[in-house]
């Protein structure tokens, strides 16, 4: 396998516009995608010049990209509020592929999606799902290196990884952060680097969820809030692994509705 180590220039961002190309592989579901957002925010904070893509199932795209916003931006373009974390969203339709695997149209869709990802020539794929299907897609992405967990949810997924990371944290958010940190360290960014926040600290001042004007207007409307019952999805609360996000009763005037209804998960110590 070619040397997947990045040059110091690519890691410290000293050469603007020429940062590393990183693919996040987290296909779903909703809660698991939300759990991966802080790790991607860490990469965005430490490597502002990185080109970050995300491979995700089509039905979850709005967790990364607001309706009406293009799923990809031009090289060097700052991520818009409607797609704040990633430069490009790569969509796959696993359900359709499973239902009709021998359909010519489905096969064309699959090959087209893979070819599109491979054309981006990613340096690394961070496989945060730990499933056989996600590990396979990470390998098919053409990334020079696939990094995954030492003990993934599905053991056979390990076979798809070029580098395995031993994680010690109990919470999946911290595990994803450990995976991202491990990749940064193996590519020349020491743990003591001032760019890295302390362990178990989420990145701050980086929006995790896309902004959507119509949704914000509805969230800011008292009648809409009453219809929602004050419910909001919260990342970082307590739940069992695999159970998805909890639903919390939120004060409509509290920090879950900052800026007139913008649902933003704020960085904080866990």
HUMOUR-V518703 format. One record per residue. N is the residue number from 1. RES is the residue in three letters. OMEGA is omega in whole degrees, 0 to 359 (NA if undefined). D_FIRST is the distance of its C-alpha to the first C-alpha in Angstrom with 1 decimal. Layout:
BEGIN
n	res	omega	d_first
N	RES	OMEGA	D_FIRST
N	RES	OMEGA	D_FIRST
END
This chain:
BEGIN
n	res	omega	d_first
1	UNK	179	0.0
2	UNK	179	3.8
3	UNK	183	6.5
4	UNK	180	8.1
5	UNK	181	11.3
6	UNK	177	14.2
7	UNK	177	17.0
8	UNK	179	20.3
9	UNK	182	21.9
10	UNK	184	19.8
11	UNK	185	20.6
12	UNK	175	24.3
13	UNK	182	25.2
14	UNK	180	26.9
15	UNK	186	25.9
16	UNK	177	27.5
17	UNK	182	26.0
18	UNK	182	22.6
19	UNK	180	21.2
20	UNK	178	17.9
21	UNK	187	17.4
22	UNK	177	17.4
23	UNK	173	17.9
24	UNK	177	20.1
25	UNK	175	20.1
26	UNK	190	23.6
27	UNK	183	25.4
28	UNK	356	28.8
29	UNK	189	31.4
30	UNK	183	33.6
31	UNK	181	33.9
32	UNK	176	30.2
33	UNK	179	29.4
34	UNK	180	32.0
35	UNK	182	30.5
36	UNK	184	27.3
37	UNK	180	29.2
38	UNK	179	29.7
39	UNK	179	26.0
40	UNK	175	25.5
41	UNK	176	28.6
42	UNK	178	27.2
43	UNK	180	24.2
44	UNK	181	26.8
45	UNK	184	29.0
46	UNK	182	26.6
47	UNK	184	24.6
48	UNK	180	27.4
49	UNK	181	25.5
50	UNK	172	22.4
51	UNK	186	22.0
52	UNK	174	22.1
53	UNK	181	22.0
54	UNK	176	23.0
55	UNK	189	22.5
56	UNK	176	25.8
57	UNK	187	28.4
58	UNK	184	31.0
59	UNK	180	33.9
60	UNK	187	32.6
61	UNK	185	31.9
62	UNK	170	35.1
63	UNK	182	33.7
64	UNK	189	31.5
65	UNK	183	33.4
66	UNK	177	37.2
67	UNK	179	39.1
68	UNK	179	39.6
69	UNK	179	36.7
70	UNK	182	34.0
71	UNK	180	30.6
72	UNK	176	28.9
73	UNK	178	30.0
74	UNK	177	29.6
75	UNK	180	27.0
76	UNK	180	28.8
77	UNK	178	31.4
78	UNK	180	32.4
79	UNK	180	32.0
80	UNK	178	35.5
81	UNK	180	37.4
82	UNK	176	36.8
83	UNK	195	33.0
84	UNK	188	32.9
85	UNK	189	29.4
86	UNK	179	26.9
87	UNK	182	26.6
88	UNK	176	25.8
89	UNK	178	26.5
90	UNK	186	24.6
91	UNK	174	27.0
92	UNK	181	26.5
93	UNK	184	29.3
94	UNK	182	28.3
95	UNK	180	31.9
96	UNK	180	32.6
97	UNK	181	29.5
98	UNK	184	30.6
99	UNK	185	34.2
100	UNK	186	33.8
101	UNK	182	30.4
102	UNK	178	31.9
103	UNK	179	33.7
104	UNK	181	32.7
105	UNK	178	33.1
106	UNK	179	30.9
107	UNK	177	28.1
108	UNK	179	28.5
109	UNK	180	28.3
110	UNK	182	25.1
111	UNK	179	23.4
112	UNK	180	24.8
113	UNK	180	23.6
114	UNK	180	20.0
115	UNK	180	20.2
116	UNK	179	21.9
117	UNK	182	19.2
118	UNK	181	16.4
119	UNK	181	18.6
120	UNK	174	18.4
121	UNK	181	14.8
122	UNK	176	14.3
123	UNK	185	12.3
124	UNK	171	12.5
125	UNK	176	14.3
126	UNK	185	16.7
127	UNK	187	17.8
128	UNK	183	21.3
129	UNK	178	22.9
130	UNK	179	21.5
131	UNK	181	22.4
132	UNK	182	20.8
133	UNK	181	21.6
134	UNK	177	20.1
135	UNK	178	16.8
136	UNK	179	16.7
137	UNK	177	17.6
138	UNK	178	15.0
139	UNK	181	12.3
140	UNK	182	14.3
141	UNK	181	14.6
142	UNK	178	11.6
143	UNK	182	10.8
144	UNK	179	7.7
145	UNK	174	8.3
146	UNK	181	10.9
147	UNK	180	13.4
148	UNK	182	16.3
149	UNK	176	19.1
150	UNK	180	19.2
151	UNK	181	22.3
152	UNK	180	22.1
153	UNK	175	25.2
154	UNK	190	23.9
155	UNK	183	22.2
156	UNK	178	20.1
157	UNK	181	18.4
158	UNK	183	16.4
159	UNK	181	14.4
160	UNK	186	12.9
161	UNK	172	11.7
162	UNK	178	8.6
163	UNK	180	11.4
164	UNK	185	15.0
165	UNK	176	18.0
166	UNK	179	21.4
167	UNK	183	24.2
168	UNK	184	27.8
169	UNK	179	29.8
170	UNK	185	32.0
171	UNK	184	32.1
172	UNK	176	29.4
173	UNK	179	29.9
174	UNK	178	29.1
175	UNK	178	26.1
176	UNK	177	24.6
177	UNK	178	25.6
178	UNK	179	23.9
179	UNK	179	20.6
180	UNK	179	21.0
181	UNK	180	22.2
182	UNK	179	19.3
183	UNK	178	16.8
184	UNK	182	19.3
185	UNK	181	19.7
186	UNK	179	16.1
187	UNK	167	16.0
188	UNK	179	19.2
189	UNK	185	22.1
190	UNK	181	24.1
191	UNK	182	26.2
192	UNK	182	29.3
193	UNK	184	28.6
194	UNK	180	31.7
195	UNK	184	29.8
196	UNK	174	28.8
197	UNK	179	31.8
198	UNK	178	32.7
199	UNK	177	31.1
200	UNK	175	32.6
201	UNK	180	33.9
202	UNK	176	33.1
203	UNK	181	32.7
204	UNK	175	36.1
205	UNK	174	37.6
206	UNK	179	34.8
207	UNK	182	35.9
208	UNK	184	33.8
209	UNK	181	35.6
210	UNK	177	36.5
211	UNK	180	40.0
212	UNK	189	42.2
213	UNK	182	45.7
214	UNK	179	47.4
215	UNK	179	46.0
216	UNK	179	47.0
217	UNK	179	50.5
218	UNK	180	50.9
219	UNK	180	49.7
220	UNK	181	52.2
221	UNK	182	55.0
222	UNK	180	57.0
223	UNK	178	57.8
224	UNK	180	54.2
225	UNK	180	53.4
226	UNK	179	56.2
227	UNK	178	54.9
228	UNK	180	51.5
229	UNK	179	53.3
230	UNK	183	51.4
231	UNK	178	48.3
232	UNK	176	44.9
233	UNK	183	41.3
234	UNK	174	40.5
235	UNK	179	37.1
236	UNK	175	37.4
237	UNK	185	40.4
238	UNK	174	40.5
239	UNK	179	39.4
240	UNK	180	37.8
241	UNK	176	34.1
242	UNK	182	33.6
243	UNK	182	37.1
244	UNK	183	36.2
245	UNK	175	38.0
246	UNK	171	41.6
247	UNK	184	44.4
248	UNK	174	46.6
249	UNK	186	50.0
250	UNK	174	49.6
251	UNK	181	52.4
252	UNK	179	52.3
253	UNK	184	53.2
254	UNK	190	50.6
255	UNK	174	47.2
256	UNK	179	45.6
257	UNK	183	47.5
258	UNK	175	47.0
259	UNK	177	47.8
260	UNK	174	50.0
261	UNK	179	47.8
262	UNK	181	44.2
263	UNK	184	42.4
264	UNK	177	40.0
265	UNK	186	38.4
266	UNK	176	39.1
267	UNK	180	36.9
268	UNK	175	38.5
269	UNK	179	38.1
270	UNK	NA	37.7
END
